[in-house]
């Protein structure tokens, strides 16, 4: 089912197209629930930002569409001082956004901001500009085969680095599929806002220099906070920080376990 959107793969699993038979069947189902999106959108958002809800809604539409796009939310913490502490925010996300800006050389850090394939940034509520940026995104050069066994998360990466790149980081993401938050204070006080594909943790699995390489980590990393989805990003990186995303895979691991 590689090439299907992960929503389609999830539906196929739920409607019984995949037959589960014991442990071997469970592993096969986990493999079948994997998709390899060809574009990645990161939305830097905040529960304390009054301009963000339209972008959060656009992110939900992008997630629901049948297209090869992985859209994830990276809630930031730098608006917490306005009176409401974002319940999903992480300083890691804030630093990632700043690193993108530093690498681009524009120092443009704001919410809502969507970053496409680690490069171009767009105001996250401007749907026409977001879709135009997605249309401009270059094809990935790395394939990712993501599997989960009883003990191990395994990502097999194969392909080539872009010209001039020396290495890429293989990132593992834990993702909460959706949550609704009642905002008690700040700019969105009194609002109830739905969030989808919320990144709860992002950490490196290793460094990839091209060719076929397998990366592994303990499955216990998935057993935190009830997250239902995980993803792999292959991202060119150097001393200036994270850059172009050149490969991705996503799995609804909880549905398939």
N, C-alpha and C positions, 0 to 999 in steps of 0.2 A: 504493500500500500504506500510505498515511498512515492512522494509527489502529491498525495492528497493533502488537503488541509487537515489539521489535527481535529477540527470539529467533525469533518466527514469520517475520519478514522474512528473517532469516538462513537459516532452514530452507528457505524458498521459493527463495532463491538457490541453495542447495546442491543441491536436488533438480531443478534445471533448469527451473523455471517461467519464470525470466528467461533469455532467449536472448541470448547475447553475440555480437556481430558487429563486430569491429574496434574502433576507437577510439570510435565513436558508441555501440556496444553497451556498451562498458565504462562510459561515462558514464551510460547509461541504467540499468545494473545498480547503479551507485553511488547513483543517485537512488531506485531501488526498494528498496534496503536501509535507507532512512531510515524512522524511526518518530517520531511526535510523542507522547511520553508526556504524561499529564495530571496526574501527580503526581511529585514528586521527593523521595527520601529520601537524606539525607547521614548516613552513620555515621562518627562520630569514634571511632576505635579505636586500639589500640596493641598491638604484639607483646609488650610488657613488662607487660601488664595481665592478671591471672589471671581477671578477670571478663568479659573481652572475647570469648573463643572462642564462647560461646553466641550472642552478637550477630552475630559474623562468620558463623555458620551460618544465622541467621535472614536475614541479608542475602543469602546464597546462595539461600535458598528464595524470597525476594522476586524475585530476578533471574530465576529459573527459571519463575516463574508466568506464565501468560498473562493479564496485566493491564497496564493503561497506567501503569506505575510505573517510573521510572528510579531505581534504587538504586545509589549510589556510595559507596566507602570513602574517607574523608579521614584517613589515619593521622597522628597527632600525635606530637610529639617530646618532650613534657614528662615522660614516664616513662622516658626513656633512662637517667637517673641510677640506676635500680634495678639496673643490671647488664647490660642488653641494649639495644643501639642498634637501634631499629626500622629495618629495611632500606628501608621505603617512606615513612617519616615526613618531614614538611616543616614548617618553622616557619610557612609560609603557611597550612597547614591549622589549626595551633594558633591563629594570630592570627584566622583566620576564625571559629573557634569562640568565641573571646573576644569578638569583635565582635558576634556574635549575642547573647551573654549581656548585653553592655552595652546593646545596643539594646532588648532585652526588659526590662531593668532588674532582672533577678534574679541576675545574676553567677553563674549556675549552669554551671560548666565541669567536666565529668567524662567518664570513659569507662566503659562504652560509652554514648554518647549519640547518638540519632537525632534529626535535625531534619527536619521535614516541611514542604516548600514554603517553607523559609527562616524559618518562624515557630515552630510548636509543637515543643517538645522532649520526648522520652520516653526512659526507660532502654531502651537498645537490645536488651536481652535479654528484655524483657517483651512477648511477642508479642501478647497480647490488647490491651495498651495501644497498641502500635504500630499495629495494624490499626484500632483505634478512632480514632486520630488521622488515619489515612489516610482513613477514612470522613468525617471532619469537614472535610477539606481542601476549599477552595473551587475552583471551576473556573478554568482559566487564561483570561486575556483577550488573550493574544498568540499568534499562529500563527507557526511558524518553518519555512521551507522551506530545508533544508540540502543543498547540492550541492558536488561536488568535480570540477573539471576537471583537465587536465594540469598547470596552474600555480597554480590559485587555489581556496581554500576560500571558499565564498560562503554567507552566511546572509541570507535575505530575511525580514524581520520585519514583520508586519502586525497591527494590532489597536489596542487602547486601553489606557491606563494606568488603574489603579484611582483612584477618587475621592481627590483630595488629593495624589496623587503627581505630581511634576514631571518625573522622568526615571527611566530604568532602565539598568543596565549590561548589555551583551551580553557574556557570558563564553564563552570557548572552553576546553574541557577535553580533554586527552589522557588516555586511559584504557587501562590494561592489563587484558585480560579476565580472566585468572586466574593465580595463582602459588601454589606450596606452599613454605612456609618451615620449615626445621628450626631451632627456637629453642635456642640453645646455653647461655644464661644467663638469670638473672632469674626472675620469677614463673612463667613458662611453660617453664622449662628442661626439655629432653628431649621436648618436644611437637613434632609436625609439624602445622602449621595451614595450611588452604587459605584463600586470599583471592580475592575476585572484584571486578571493576569498580573497580580501584584507580586513583584519580586521581593521575597522575604530574605533571601541570602544569595550572594554572588561570590564565588571563590575560584581560584585557579586550580585546575587539575594537572597542568604541566605546560611545557613549551613544545611547540611543533615547528619543525624546520622543513616541512615538505615530505612527500612520499607517503607510504602507508605505515602508520604508527597507531598502537592501541594504548589508550589511557584508562586507568582503573581507579576506583575509589570504593570504600565500604558502603554497602547498601544502608547501613545505619544512619548515614547522612540524610536519608530521605525520611527518617522516622521522627521528624521534629515538627511540632505545631500543626500537624494534620494537613500539610500541604498536599495537593492532589496532582500537581503537574511539575515536571522538571524539564530543563532545556540545556543544550550545549551551544555555546557560541565560540567560533574560531575567529580571533581578532588580532590583526596585525598590531604589534606593539614595539615601542623602542623607548629610549630614555625620556622622550617627550610625553609618553603615556599611551593610552589606548587610541587606536585609529580605526582603519577600515575593517568592517566585519566581512569575512569571506566564506563563511559556512555556518550552518545551524541545524539543529535537530530538536524536536520537542516530543514529549511523551506524557500521556495521561496515565501515569504509572499506578495510581491508586485504583482506578477503574479496572485495571488489568491484573491486579495482584490477587 
